[in-house]
Amino acid sequence: MNNFYRVLMSFFSIRTNDQDSIRKILDGEEQVIIPGITWLFDKVENDNLVFIVLSGDESKKEFSYSNGLKAIAKVEGKTIDEYKDKEGAKIKSYSVHLKIISFLPKVITKKDFYLYPDLLDCPSIGPETKSSPNQALGQIESGISVLQAVNDLYPNELPQELLDLIPSDLGLNKADLKDAKKSLEKVPQILDREVLVGEFVKWFNKPENFKKSYDGVIQEKVILSWDEIFFDSKLFNIDVNDLKQSIQTVKVLKKEGDEQNESWNSFSEYVSKGVPKAVLGDNNYLKFLDEFDFGQFIQDEKYELKHVIEKGCFIDENVLSNYLLQLKQKKNIILQGPPGTGKTWLAQQLAKIIVQYPNQQNIQNVQFHPNYSYEDLIRGWRPRSDGKLELVDGPFLAMIDLAKQYPAHSFVFIFDEINRGDPSVIFGEMLTLLENSKRSEQYALSLTYRKHELEKVYIPDNLYIIGTMNTADKSLNHMDFAFRRRFSFFTLQPLLNDAWASWLEKQCGIKKDFSDQIRDFVMEVNANIEKNNGVAYMLGHSFFVPVDKVGDKAEQLLWMQNVVENEIKPLLAEYWYDDIEKVQSISFE
């Protein structure tokens, strides 16, 4: 195609949140009518190319979809309809008729266009650096560059008639594109809400910020409850890797709450005389966000095995390396063992190594129990405040979506006490997708509860799973073979070894003679347990590791006696319920 024709081509972008139109696009329908067009309507002509951008607030979406550029279409016509409002005034409705000629496999978001400088201010598409009208329709001067960007990101997806519009010398080098995309991609590093609220309370109590009229209200539990009840626990979600956007999101949430949330306003104005709105307003919380140094929370050093050893892991480093190797290859492992062997703690440490830069977003943890269900973990119906039901994604599905968004990063989901629920029932169709050989889009399956007919889900290969099992738990559920074969199992044993004794001496001030005494006591009790109940019920080493330094020999003896009386004997009473005298005879002198 010659340059003269390229110059004559007109390109537009349409940003739509019309749910019917979006549903048709996602269902693959080629003929779509986009309503609500006013801006530049007179300039649109037949055969103009249109980039269709999906949009919409999450709270107003009727089904699940991602915002961004999803399709390219040609204009086939436009209509103007007239109707009368309640007062009898004539109202005009403008619509554009489109024929879609290219459906993109995934939406392209604004961050994908940072590699193309001439698209920075592209309406509705590029990461705009200057103000642009908030209109559904925008005229694009650099439409050829948009086509090239789409072709770079999704080769072989554009039809020939669109490829013919792209000059042969316009594309980016593919290797450079891949490296650039990876360098731009940053996984969120979300601060713990309680930590951030704690810092806000400290800031507020400084003399220059303190207001006597708010005295007694500025407490962590109070502020966290406001956030949870009125803002869905989103007001203190700060990503230190994207501070500017996070703070802007918080300001928008607060503004929307003040202007639209009747329950928040009623609570603030009539119950608390406006204090909550003021505390979380411009002069307090929002001011704190602008002033606070978040740099102290940015993690620069990768988490490695040496950090696990330094934190008090008594397992040999070669054994730990094998756990990691299996986790990376199999994708799923289970740490099982008697109580007190540090299963959950080790799961968290291994997860930190996998993700390298751990934070609240890339490691998640849930605890199974007999009432835990598919609807809790994957997706289920939940009541809304208006009494209606809505489909809500569970934590596992939410992490799957996050892992797909950041394929260059690793994510770990920890299932604590996984044998206390029924894993096969809880995972449902996801059980098949756990397999390491099926971690790709080609194995995607439909969920039990779908938000639209075409929705399918797969588990990406950058999501790792660690389960823990207490082998002494009487409430064990049977784990069928289909579940077991998808995991590698590792059994943790009580470890009162030299590494344990060295830790007690260096970190807790307990000399070798006393740690030897503890070891002898535990070995004798465990021998009894093994004889009567089996190795699955033995006492783990974490019972015998103080949290902090213990004082002199007398205080150490008192600490150990308290452990025996308040932690060990109650457990033994469960084991030896038919021989209470035997339990009472246990003592540490």
Sequence and secondary structure as in RCSB ss.txt:
>XXXX:A:sequence
MNNFYRVLMSFFSIRTNDQDSIRKILDGEEQVIIPGITWLFDKVENDNLVFIVLSGDESKKEFSYSNGLKAIAKV
EGKTIDEYKDKEGAKIKSYSVHLKIISFLPKVITKKDFYLYPDLLDCPSIGPETKSSPNQALGQIESGISVLQAV
NDLYPNELPQELLDLIPSDLGLNKADLKDAKKSLEKVPQILDREVLVGEFVKWFNKPENFKKSYDGVIQEKVILS
WDEIFFDSKLFNIDVNDLKQSIQTVKVLKKEGDEQNESWNSFSEYVSKGVPKAVLGDNNYLKFLDEFDFGQFIQD
EKYELKHVIEKGCFIDENVLSNYLLQLKQKKNIILQGPPGTGKTWLAQQLAKIIVQYPNQQNIQNVQFHPNYSYE
DLIRGWRPRSDGKLELVDGPFLAMIDLAKQYPAHSFVFIFDEINRGDPSVIFGEMLTLLENSKRSEQYALSLTYR
KHELEKVYIPDNLYIIGTMNTADKSLNHMDFAFRRRFSFFTLQPLLNDAWASWLEKQCGIKKDFSDQIRDFVMEV
NANIEKNNGVAYMLGHSFFVPVDKVGDKAEQLLWMQNVVENEIKPLLAEYWYDDIEKVQSISFE
>XXXX:A:secstr
  HHHHHH  EEEEEE  HHHHHHHHTT SEEEEE   TTGGG  TT EEEEEE   GGG SS    EEEEEEEE
EEEEEEEEE TTS EEEEEEEEEEEEEEEEEEE GGGGGG GGGTT TTTS  SS     SEEEETTHHHHHHHH
HHHSTT S HHHHTTS TT    HHHHHHHHHHH     B  HHHHHHHHHHHHTSTTT  GGGTTT  HHHHHH
HHHHHHTT TT  BTTSHHHHHHHHHHHHHHHHHH HHHHHIIIIISTTHHHHHTSTTTHHHHHHH  GGGG   
S   HHHHHHTT  S HHHHHHHHHHHHHHSEEEEEESTTS HHHHHHHHHHHHHSS  TTTEEEEE  TT  HH
HHTEEEEE TTS EEEEE HHHHHHHHHHH TTS EEEEEETGGGS HHHHHTTHHHHTSGGG SGGG B  SS 
SSTT  B   TTEEEEEEEETT TT     HHHHTTSEEEE     SHHHHHHHHHHH   HHHHHHHHHHHHHH
HHHHHHHT GGG   GGGG  SS   SHHHHHHHHHHHIIIIIHHHHHHHTTT HHHHHT    
